[in-house]
Amino acid sequence: MTTDPDSVGEDLLKLVLTIVELLRQLIERQALRRVDAGDLTDEQEEELGATLLALHDSLADLCAEHGYALEDLNIDLGPLGPLLPPHD
């Protein structure tokens, strides 16, 4: 990621949005593991799914408000590859 004094605010916002998206994806994977393991009631599964969907929609709205697509948050880490896994 490169930045300059004129764009540091937008670059910082993009980095924060990227970290939120990374956390959202990690929470989603953990939730799916708990669902697969049968650790949650039907009501908990519904509530968790609705919460994750609302978080996804809010993040997409914030990205759109600042001219980004969710795909723009996938920072290239050079030899390590992209930060976020490809969408299923």
ZADRENRO-498684 format. One line per field, with one value per residue: residue in one letter; z, x, y of N, C-alpha, C, O, CB in turn. Coordinates in Angstrom, 1 decimal, m for minus. Glycine has a CB too. Layout:
BEGIN
rest (a:...) .
nz (Z:...) .
nx (X:...) .
ny (Y:...) .
caz (Z:...) .
cax (X:...) .
cay (Y:...) .
cz (Z:...) .
cx (X:...) .
cy (Y:...) .
oz (Z:...) .
ox (X:...) .
oy (Y:...) .
cbz (Z:...) .
cbx (X:...) .
cby (Y:...) .
% end
This chain:
BEGIN
rest (m:t:t:d:p:d:s:v:g:e:d:l:l:k:l:v:l:t:i:v:e:l:l:r:q:l:i:e:r:q:a:l:r:r:v:d:a:g:d:l:t:d:e:q:e:e:e:l:g:a:t:l:l:a:l:h:d:s:l:a:d:l:c:a:e:h:g:y:a:l:e:d:l:n:i:d:l:g:p:l:g:p:l:l:p:p:h:d) .
nz (0.0:m0.9:m0.1:0.2:1.4:0.6:0.3:2.6:4.6:3.3:2.6:5.2:6.1:4.2:5.1:7.7:7.0:5.7:7.7:9.3:7.6:7.3:10.0:10.1:8.2:9.5:11.9:10.7:9.6:12.0:13.1:11.3:11.8:14.4:13.9:12.2:14.0:15.7:17.9:18.4:19.0:17.0:17.1:17.9:15.7:13.7:14.7:14.7:12.0:10.9:12.1:11.1:8.4:8.5:9.3:7.1:5.1:6.1:6.0:3.2:2.4:3.6:2.2:m0.4:0.0:0.1:m2.3:m2.8:m3.7:m2.2:m3.0:m3.3:m0.9:m0.5:0.2:m1.4:m0.4:m1.4:m1.8:m0.1:m1.0:m1.5:1.1:1.9:1.6:m1.5:m2.6:m2.1) .
nx (0.8:0.6:1.0:0.3:0.7:m1.7:m3.6:m3.8:m5.8:m8.0:m6.7:m6.2:m8.8:m9.6:m7.9:m8.9:m11.5:m10.8:m9.7:m12.0:m13.6:m12.0:m12.1:m14.9:m15.1:m13.6:m15.2:m17.5:m16.7:m16.0:m18.5:m19.9:m18.5:m19.3:m22.1:m22.0:m20.9:m23.0:m23.4:m25.1:m28.4:m31.5:m32.6:m30.4:m28.7:m30.3:m30.3:m27.5:m26.9:m28.5:m27.3:m24.7:m25.2:m26.3:m24.0:m22.4:m23.9:m23.8:m21.1:m20.7:m22.2:m20.8:m18.4:m19.3:m20.2:m17.8:m16.7:m15.6:m15.4:m16.3:m14.3:m12.2:m11.0:m9.2:m6.2:m3.0:m0.5:2.0:4.6:3.2:0.7:m2.9:m4.7:m7.3:m9.3:m10.4:m13.8:m16.5) .
ny (m1.2:2.1:5.6:9.1:12.5:13.8:11.9:10.4:10.2:9.0:6.6:5.6:5.2:3.2:1.1:0.7:m0.2:m2.5:m4.1:m4.4:m5.9:m8.2:m9.1:m9.6:m11.7:m13.7:m14.0:m14.9:m17.4:m18.8:m18.9:m20.5:m22.9:m23.4:m23.8:m26.0:m27.9:m28.1:m26.6:m24.4:m23.2:m23.2:m20.7:m19.1:m19.5:m18.2:m15.5:m15.0:m15.2:m13.1:m11.0:m11.1:m10.7:m8.1:m6.7:m7.1:m5.8:m3.2:m2.6:m2.8:m0.6:1.5:1.3:1.8:4.5:5.8:5.3:2.8:m0.7:m3.9:m5.7:m4.0:m3.9:m5.9:m6.2:m6.3:m8.4:m8.7:m11.0:m12.7:m12.9:m12.1:m10.3:m11.0:m14.0:m15.5:m14.7:m16.9) .
caz (0.0:m1.0:0.3:0.2:2.4:0.2:0.4:3.8:5.3:2.5:2.8:6.5:6.1:3.5:5.9:8.7:6.4:5.4:9.0:9.7:6.7:7.8:11.2:9.8:7.6:10.6:12.7:9.9:9.6:13.3:13.3:10.5:12.5:15.5:13.3:11.7:15.2:16.4:19.2:18.5:18.8:15.8:17.4:17.9:14.3:13.0:15.2:14.2:10.5:10.7:12.6:10.1:7.1:8.7:9.3:5.7:4.4:6.6:5.5:1.8:2.3:3.9:1.0:m1.5:0.3:m0.1:m3.6:m2.9:m3.7:m1.2:m3.5:m3.2:0.4:m0.5:0.1:m1.9:0.6:m2.2:m1.9:0.7:m1.7:m1.0:2.5:2.1:0.7:m2.6:m2.3:m2.5) .
cax (0.0:1.4:0.2:0.9:0.0:m3.0:m4.6:m3.6:m7.1:m8.7:m5.9:m6.4:m10.2:m9.6:m7.2:m9.8:m12.6:m10.2:m9.6:m13.3:m14.0:m11.2:m12.8:m16.2:m15.0:m13.2:m16.3:m18.4:m16.1:m16.2:m20.0:m20.2:m17.9:m20.2:m23.3:m21.7:m20.7:m24.3:m23.3:m26.1:m29.8:m32.0:m32.8:m29.0:m28.3:m31.0:m29.8:m26.1:m27.0:m29.0:m26.3:m23.6:m25.8:m26.4:m22.6:m21.9:m24.6:m23.3:m19.7:m20.8:m22.7:m19.7:m17.5:m20.0:m20.2:m16.4:m16.2:m14.9:m16.2:m15.7:m13.1:m11.0:m10.4:m8.3:m4.8:m2.0:0.6:3.2:4.8:2.3:m0.6:m3.9:m5.0:m8.5:m9.5:m11.4:m15.2:m17.0) .
cay (0.0:3.4:6.7:10.4:13.4:14.2:10.8:9.6:10.0:7.9:5.3:5.1:4.7:1.9:0.1:0.3:m1.0:m3.8:m4.8:m4.8:m7.0:m9.4:m9.6:m10.1:m13.0:m14.6:m14.3:m15.8:m18.8:m19.4:m19.1:m21.7:m24.1:m23.7:m24.3:m27.4:m28.7:m28.2:m25.9:m23.3:m23.4:m22.6:m19.2:m18.5:m19.5:m17.1:m14.2:m14.8:m15.0:m11.8:m10.0:m11.1:m10.1:m6.6:m6.2:m7.1:m4.7:m1.9:m2.4:m2.5:0.8:2.4:1.2:2.6:5.9:6.3:5.0:1.5:m2.0:m4.8:m6.3:m3.1:m4.0:m7.0:m5.6:m7.2:m8.4:m9.0:m12.5:m13.5:m12.9:m11.1:m10.4:m11.7:m15.1:m15.2:m14.9:m18.2) .
cz (0.0:m0.6:0.2:1.1:1.9:0.3:1.7:4.6:4.6:2.7:4.2:6.6:5.4:4.3:7.1:8.2:6.1:6.7:9.5:8.9:7.0:9.0:11.0:9.1:8.6:11.5:12.0:9.8:10.9:13.6:12.5:11.1:13.6:15.0:12.9:12.9:16.0:17.8:19.4:18.3:17.5:15.9:17.3:16.5:13.5:13.4:14.7:12.7:10.2:11.0:11.5:8.8:7.3:8.7:7.9:4.9:4.8:6.0:4.0:1.6:2.6:2.8:m0.1:m1.3:0.0:m1.4:m3.7:m3.1:m2.6:m1.7:m3.4:m1.9:0.5:m0.8:m0.4:m1.0:m0.1:m2.2:m1.1:0.1:m1.1:0.4:2.8:1.2:m0.4:m2.1:m2.8:m3.6) .
cx (0.9:0.4:1.0:0.1:m1.4:m4.1:m4.5:m4.9:m7.9:m8.0:m6.1:m7.8:m10.3:m8.9:m8.2:m11.0:m12.0:m10.1:m11.0:m13.8:m13.2:m11.8:m14.1:m16.1:m14.5:m14.4:m17.3:m18.0:m16.3:m17.6:m20.4:m19.6:m18.8:m21.6:m23.1:m21.5:m22.0:m24.3:m24.4:m27.5:m30.3:m32.1:m31.4:m28.5:m29.0:m30.5:m28.4:m26.1:m27.5:m28.0:m25.1:m24.0:m25.8:m25.0:m22.1:m22.6:m24.0:m21.9:m19.8:m21.3:m21.6:m18.7:m18.1:m20.0:m18.9:m15.8:m15.4:m15.9:m15.5:m14.4:m11.9:m10.3:m9.3:m6.9:m3.9:m0.8:1.9:3.4:3.9:0.9:m1.6:m4.2:m6.2:m8.6:m10.5:m12.8:m15.6:m18.1) .
cy (1.2:4.5:8.0:11.3:13.8:13.1:9.9:9.3:8.9:6.6:4.7:4.5:3.3:0.8:m0.3:m0.5:m2.4:m4.7:m5.2:m5.9:m8.3:m10.0:m10.2:m11.5:m14.0:m15.0:m15.2:m17.2:m19.5:m19.7:m20.4:m23.0:m24.4:m24.3:m25.8:m28.4:m28.9:m27.6:m24.8:m23.8:m22.8:m21.1:m18.5:m18.4:m18.4:m15.7:m14.0:m14.5:m13.6:m10.7:m9.9:m10.4:m8.5:m6.0:m6.1:m6.0:m3.3:m1.6:m2.1:m1.1:1.8:2.5:2.0:4.1:6.5:5.9:3.7:0.4:m2.9:m5.4:m5.4:m3.2:m5.1:m6.5:m6.7:m7.2:m8.9:m10.5:m13.3:m13.7:m11.9:m11.4:m11.3:m12.9:m14.7:m15.4:m16.3:m18.0) .
oz (0.8:m0.8:0.0:1.5:2.8:0.4:1.7:5.1:5.3:2.8:4.3:7.3:5.8:4.3:7.4:8.8:6.3:6.6:10.0:9.4:7.0:9.1:11.5:9.5:8.6:11.8:12.6:10.0:11.0:14.1:13.0:11.1:13.9:15.6:13.2:12.8:16.9:18.7:20.5:17.6:16.9:15.0:16.8:16.1:12.8:12.5:14.3:12.3:9.3:10.3:11.2:8.1:6.4:8.2:7.5:4.2:4.0:5.7:3.5:0.7:1.9:2.4:m0.7:m2.2:m0.3:m1.6:m4.7:m2.8:m2.3:m0.9:m3.4:m1.7:1.5:m2.0:0.1:m0.8:0.5:m2.7:m1.3:0.5:m0.4:0.9:3.7:0.0:m0.2:m1.2:m3.9:m4.1) .
ox (1.8:m0.8:2.2:m1.0:m2.3:m5.2:m5.2:m5.1:m8.4:m8.7:m6.3:m8.0:m10.9:m9.4:m8.3:m11.3:m12.8:m10.4:m11.1:m14.4:m13.8:m12.0:m14.5:m16.9:m15.0:m14.5:m17.9:m18.8:m16.6:m17.9:m21.1:m20.3:m19.1:m22.1:m23.9:m21.8:m22.0:m25.1:m24.5:m27.8:m29.6:m31.8:m31.3:m27.9:m28.3:m30.2:m28.1:m25.4:m26.9:m27.9:m24.7:m23.2:m25.5:m24.8:m21.5:m21.9:m23.9:m21.6:m19.1:m20.9:m21.5:m18.2:m17.4:m19.8:m18.8:m14.6:m14.7:m17.1:m14.4:m13.5:m10.8:m9.2:m8.7:m6.5:m3.9:m0.2:2.8:2.5:3.8:0.1:m1.2:m4.1:m6.3:m8.1:m11.3:m13.0:m15.2:m18.6) .
oy (1.4:4.4:7.9:11.0:14.0:13.4:8.9:8.2:8.1:5.5:3.5:3.5:2.4:m0.3:m1.5:m1.5:m3.4:m5.9:m6.4:m6.9:m9.3:m11.2:m11.2:m12.4:m15.2:m16.2:m16.2:m18.1:m20.7:m20.8:m21.2:m24.0:m25.6:m25.2:m26.7:m29.5:m29.7:m27.9:m24.3:m24.8:m22.0:m20.4:m17.4:m17.4:m17.7:m14.9:m12.9:m13.6:m12.9:m9.7:m8.8:m9.8:m7.8:m4.9:m5.1:m5.3:m2.4:m0.5:m1.2:m0.4:2.8:3.5:2.8:4.9:7.7:6.1:3.5:0.5:m2.7:m5.7:m5.8:m2.7:m5.3:m6.5:m7.8:m6.2:m9.4:m11.3:m14.5:m14.5:m11.0:m12.5:m12.1:m12.8:m13.8:m16.3:m16.6:m19.0) .
cbz (1.2:m2.3:1.8:m1.3:2.6:m1.3:m0.8:4.8:5.3:1.1:2.5:7.6:5.4:2.2:6.5:9.4:5.1:4.8:10.1:9.6:5.2:8.0:12.3:8.8:6.5:11.4:13.2:8.5:9.2:14.4:12.8:9.1:13.0:16.3:12.1:10.9:16.1:16.6:19.3:17.5:20.0:15.4:18.7:18.8:13.6:13.3:16.7:14.5:9.9:11.5:13.9:9.8:6.8:10.1:10.2:5.0:4.6:8.1:5.7:1.1:3.3:5.2:0.6:m1.7:1.8:1.1:m4.1:m1.6:m5.1:m0.8:m5.0:m3.4:1.4:m1.5:1.4:m3.4:1.7:m1.6:m1.5:2.1:m1.6:m1.9:3.1:1.9:1.5:m3.9:m2.8:m1.4) .
cbx (m1.0:2.0:m0.3:1.0:0.8:m2.9:m4.4:m2.6:m7.9:m8.9:m4.4:m6.2:m11.1:m8.8:m5.9:m10.4:m13.1:m8.8:m8.9:m14.3:m13.7:m9.7:m12.9:m17.0:m14.0:m12.1:m17.0:m18.6:m14.6:m15.7:m20.8:m19.6:m16.5:m20.5:m23.8:m20.4:m19.6:m24.6:m21.9:m25.8:m30.7:m33.3:m33.4:m28.1:m28.6:m32.5:m29.8:m25.3:m27.9:m30.3:m25.7:m23.1:m27.1:m27.1:m21.7:m22.3:m26.1:m23.3:m18.9:m21.8:m23.9:m19.0:m17.3:m21.4:m20.6:m15.5:m15.4:m14.1:m16.1:m16.7:m13.4:m11.5:m11.5:m8.7:m4.3:m1.6:0.3:4.4:6.3:2.1:m1.2:m5.2:m5.2:m9.7:m9.9:m11.1:m16.1:m17.6) .
cby (0.0:3.6:6.5:11.0:14.6:14.6:9.9:10.3:11.3:8.3:5.6:6.2:5.7:2.1:0.7:1.6:m0.3:m3.6:m3.9:m3.5:m6.6:m9.0:m8.5:m9.1:m12.9:m14.0:m13.0:m15.2:m18.8:m18.4:m17.9:m21.6:m23.8:m22.4:m23.5:m27.4:m28.1:m29.7:m25.2:m22.3:m22.9:m23.2:m19.0:m19.3:m20.8:m17.2:m14.2:m16.1:m16.0:m11.6:m10.4:m12.5:m10.6:m6.4:m7.1:m8.5:m4.8:m1.9:m3.7:m3.5:1.0:2.0:m0.2:2.1:6.0:5.9:6.0:1.2:m2.7:m5.9:m6.6:m1.7:m4.2:m8.1:m5.0:m6.9:m9.4:m8.4:m12.7:m12.8:m14.3:m11.3:m9.0:m10.8:m16.4:m16.0:m13.8:m19.0) .
% end
